[in-house]
C-alpha cells in the first residue's frame, strides 16, 4: 500500500482536510484518497502544492520511507 505523511503534517499544522484541499485546489475526496493511500499517483504539481502548503519538501511528504523510495545502483 502506498504511504505518505500528508495527514500527519496536515494535523501538525492544525488544518482540516477541507481547508487543505481548498488551498491546493483539489476535491476533499481526492485528498482523502491520497491521505489514505488508495490513490498513489498525484501529479508533480499537486505534490508540490501539498508540500509547500505544509511547509515540507516533496521528499519529506511523499518519499519518507524505504517503502516508497528505491535506490538502484
MDTraj code that builds the backbone (N, CA, C; nanometers):
import mdtraj as md
import numpy as np

residues = "UNK UNK UNK UNK UNK UNK UNK UNK UNK UNK UNK UNK UNK UNK UNK UNK UNK UNK UNK UNK UNK UNK UNK UNK UNK UNK UNK UNK UNK UNK UNK UNK UNK UNK UNK UNK UNK UNK UNK UNK UNK UNK UNK UNK UNK UNK UNK UNK UNK UNK UNK UNK UNK UNK UNK UNK UNK UNK UNK UNK UNK UNK UNK UNK UNK UNK UNK UNK UNK UNK UNK UNK UNK".split()
xyz = np.array([
    [0.0838, -0.1189, 0.0000],
    [0.0000, 0.0000, 0.0000],
    [0.0880, 0.1248, 0.0000],
    [0.0491, 0.2207, -0.0767],
    [0.1192, 0.3487, -0.0871],
    [0.1047, 0.4249, 0.0446],
    [0.2106, 0.4885, 0.0868],
    [0.2009, 0.5653, 0.2109],
    [0.2692, 0.7004, 0.1955],
    [0.2172, 0.7977, 0.2653],
    [0.2749, 0.9320, 0.2665],
    [0.2465, 0.9927, 0.4033],
    [0.2891, 1.1148, 0.4226],
    [0.2714, 1.1783, 0.5532],
    [0.1821, 1.3019, 0.5461],
    [0.0955, 1.3075, 0.4468],
    [0.0075, 1.4237, 0.4305],
    [-0.0754, 1.4463, 0.5562],
    [-0.1440, 1.3435, 0.6009],
    [-0.2342, 1.3575, 0.7161],
    [-0.1575, 1.3998, 0.8415],
    [-0.0441, 1.3381, 0.8645],
    [0.0376, 1.3718, 0.9813],
    [0.0762, 1.5195, 0.9814],
    [0.1285, 1.5674, 0.8681],
    [0.1729, 1.7069, 0.8598],
    [0.0543, 1.8033, 0.8579],
    [-0.0569, 1.7628, 0.7971],
    [-0.1773, 1.8472, 0.7965],
    [-0.2258, 1.8697, 0.9393],
    [-0.2293, 1.7626, 1.0174],
    [-0.2745, 1.7741, 1.1567],
    [-0.1771, 1.8564, 1.2402],
    [-0.0461, 1.8419, 1.2143],
    [0.0542, 1.9238, 1.2842],
    [0.0275, 2.0726, 1.2611],
    [-0.0174, 2.1072, 1.1401],
    [-0.0464, 2.2476, 1.1065],
    [-0.1840, 2.2905, 1.1556],
    [-0.2625, 2.1973, 1.2111],
    [-0.3957, 2.2305, 1.2603],
    [-0.4961, 2.2556, 1.1502],
    [-0.4741, 2.1941, 1.0358],
    [-0.5622, 2.2138, 0.9206],
    [-0.6607, 2.0986, 0.9075],
    [-0.7790, 2.1305, 0.8580],
    [-0.8756, 2.0257, 0.8264],
    [-0.8502, 1.9772, 0.6840],
    [-0.9079, 1.8641, 0.6535],
    [-0.8990, 1.8095, 0.5185],
    [-0.9569, 1.9089, 0.4178],
    [-1.0694, 1.9681, 0.4533],
    [-1.1367, 2.0644, 0.3652],
    [-1.0480, 2.1864, 0.3414],
    [-0.9882, 2.2395, 0.4459],
    [-0.9019, 2.3576, 0.4319],
    [-0.7845, 2.3301, 0.3390],
    [-0.7185, 2.2169, 0.3592],
    [-0.6029, 2.1850, 0.2764],
    [-0.6454, 2.1624, 0.1316],
    [-0.7521, 2.0891, 0.1108],
    [-0.7999, 2.0632, -0.0254],
    [-0.8320, 2.1936, -0.0979],
    [-0.8972, 2.2871, -0.0281],
    [-0.9319, 2.4158, -0.0892],
    [-0.8072, 2.4942, -0.1273],
    [-0.7064, 2.4931, -0.0402],
    [-0.5829, 2.5659, -0.0697],
    [-0.5075, 2.5039, -0.1868],
    [-0.5143, 2.3739, -0.1996],
    [-0.4462, 2.3050, -0.3095],
    [-0.5233, 2.3222, -0.4398],
    [-0.6569, 2.3261, -0.4287],
    [-0.7410, 2.3351, -0.5467],
    [-0.7853, 2.1995, -0.5977],
    [-0.7994, 2.1031, -0.5055],
    [-0.8476, 1.9697, -0.5404],
    [-0.9675, 1.9371, -0.4521],
    [-1.0400, 1.8324, -0.4881],
    [-1.1570, 1.7945, -0.4086],
    [-1.1135, 1.7298, -0.2773],
    [-1.1988, 1.7410, -0.1773],
    [-1.1690, 1.6770, -0.0492],
    [-1.1649, 1.5258, -0.0651],
    [-1.2471, 1.4725, -0.1537],
    [-1.2474, 1.3285, -0.1779],
    [-1.1136, 1.2797, -0.2315],
    [-1.0584, 1.3535, -0.3282],
    [-0.9294, 1.3162, -0.3854],
    [-0.8198, 1.3245, -0.2794],
    [-0.8204, 1.4321, -0.1997],
    [-0.7206, 1.4460, -0.0937],
    [-0.7341, 1.3337, 0.0082],
    [-0.8554, 1.2985, 0.0423],
    [-0.8790, 1.1886, 0.1354],
    [-0.8195, 1.0585, 0.0808],
    [-0.8402, 1.0324, -0.0481],
    [-0.7826, 0.9131, -0.1108],
    [-0.6297, 0.9169, -0.1060],
    [-0.5719, 1.0341, -0.1294],
    [-0.4258, 1.0459, -0.1231],
    [-0.3758, 1.0170, 0.0185],
    [-0.4420, 1.0773, 0.1168],
    [-0.4013, 1.0568, 0.2563],
    [-0.4091, 0.9099, 0.2969],
    [-0.5140, 0.8424, 0.2528],
    [-0.5358, 0.7037, 0.2933],
    [-0.4592, 0.6030, 0.2089],
    [-0.3953, 0.6508, 0.1039],
    [-0.3149, 0.5618, 0.0216],
    [-0.3911, 0.4847, -0.0838],
    [-0.5194, 0.5149, -0.1012],
    [-0.5955, 0.4437, -0.2037],
    [-0.5747, 0.5048, -0.3427],
    [-0.5120, 0.6201, -0.3479],
    [-0.4681, 0.6827, -0.4731],
    [-0.3190, 0.7084, -0.4566],
    [-0.2419, 0.6658, -0.5542],
    [-0.0964, 0.6771, -0.5384],
    [-0.0284, 0.7476, -0.6539],
    [-0.1041, 0.8238, -0.7306],
    [-0.0445, 0.8863, -0.8473],
    [-0.0713, 1.0358, -0.8584],
    [-0.0459, 1.1131, -0.7539],
    [-0.0685, 1.2567, -0.7679],
    [0.0312, 1.3157, -0.8675],
    [-0.0103, 1.4193, -0.9356],
    [0.0804, 1.4865, -1.0292],
    [0.1902, 1.5584, -0.9515],
    [0.2951, 1.5894, -1.0221],
    [0.4058, 1.6644, -0.9613],
    [0.3546, 1.7974, -0.9075],
    [0.2664, 1.8610, -0.9821],
    [0.2098, 1.9900, -0.9411],
    [0.1343, 1.9771, -0.8087],
    [0.0530, 1.8727, -0.7951],
    [-0.0232, 1.8512, -0.6718],
    [0.0720, 1.8204, -0.5559],
    [0.1720, 1.7364, -0.5797],
    [0.2691, 1.7054, -0.4737],
    [0.3415, 1.8316, -0.4278],
    [0.3788, 1.9169, -0.5222],
    [0.4487, 2.0410, -0.4875],
    [0.3588, 2.1351, -0.4083],
    [0.2317, 2.1468, -0.4473],
    [0.1373, 2.2336, -0.3755],
    [0.1153, 2.1838, -0.2335],
    [0.0913, 2.0543, -0.2187],
    [0.0690, 1.9967, -0.0862],
    [0.1894, 2.0225, 0.0027],
    [0.3069, 1.9917, -0.0482],
    [0.4299, 2.0072, 0.0292],
    [0.4538, 2.1518, 0.0682],
    [0.4335, 2.2419, -0.0267],
    [0.4552, 2.3843, 0.0000],
    [0.3614, 2.4356, 0.1091],
    [0.2343, 2.4031, 0.0997],
    [0.1359, 2.4471, 0.1990],
    [0.1690, 2.3897, 0.3369],
    [0.2185, 2.2670, 0.3401],
    [0.2519, 2.2031, 0.4678],
    [0.3895, 2.2449, 0.5189],
    [0.4634, 2.3215, 0.4391],
    [0.5951, 2.3694, 0.4810],
    [0.7007, 2.2597, 0.4813],
    [0.6843, 2.1636, 0.3930],
    [0.7760, 2.0498, 0.3851],
    [0.8230, 2.0329, 0.2414],
    [0.9239, 1.9492, 0.2232],
    [0.9675, 1.9164, 0.0888],
    [0.8828, 1.8017, 0.0349],
    [0.8837, 1.7862, -0.0962],
    [0.8120, 1.6739, -0.1574],
    [0.8665, 1.5426, -0.1018],
    [0.9974, 1.5338, -0.0861],
    [1.0592, 1.4114, -0.0330],
    [1.0098, 1.3802, 0.1078],
    [0.9982, 1.4822, 0.1924],
    [0.9519, 1.4599, 0.3298],
    [0.8083, 1.4073, 0.3330],
    [0.7249, 1.4591, 0.2462],
    [0.5837, 1.4221, 0.2477],
    [0.5578, 1.2897, 0.1763],
    [0.6218, 1.2706, 0.0616],
    [0.5861, 1.1567, -0.0224],
    [0.6877, 1.0431, -0.0276],
    [0.8113, 1.0687, 0.0101],
    [0.9146, 0.9660, -0.0030],
    [0.9917, 0.9494, 0.1264],
    [0.9199, 0.9395, 0.2365],
    [0.9822, 0.9380, 0.3689],
    [1.0408, 0.8045, 0.4087],
    [1.0003, 0.6969, 0.3459],
    [1.0492, 0.5657, 0.3891],
    [1.1039, 0.4844, 0.2748],
    [1.1720, 0.3810, 0.3087],
    [1.2304, 0.2951, 0.2061],
    [1.1235, 0.2223, 0.1253],
    [1.0008, 0.2157, 0.1768],
    [0.8926, 0.1527, 0.1016],
    [0.8590, 0.2315, -0.0249],
    [0.8809, 0.3623, -0.0209],
    [0.8432, 0.4478, -0.1340],
    [0.9599, 0.4900, -0.2203],
    [1.0811, 0.4752, -0.1735],
    [1.1973, 0.5240, -0.2469],
    [1.2980, 0.4126, -0.2602],
    [1.3230, 0.3729, -0.3808],
    [1.4194, 0.2665, -0.4047],
    [1.5389, 0.3253, -0.4778],
    [1.6542, 0.2939, -0.4306],
    [1.7769, 0.3423, -0.4917],
    [1.8402, 0.2262, -0.5672],
    [1.8653, 0.2484, -0.6934],
    [1.9261, 0.1454, -0.7767],
    [2.0713, 0.1817, -0.8018],
    [2.1567, 0.0835, -0.7874],
    [2.2989, 0.1071, -0.8129],
    [2.3354, 0.0639, -0.9515],
])
top = md.Topology()
chain = top.add_chain()
for i, resn in enumerate(residues, 1):
    res = top.add_residue(resn, chain, resSeq=i)
    for name in ("N", "CA", "C"):
        top.add_atom(name, md.element.get_by_symbol(name[0]), res)
traj = md.Trajectory(xyz[None], top)
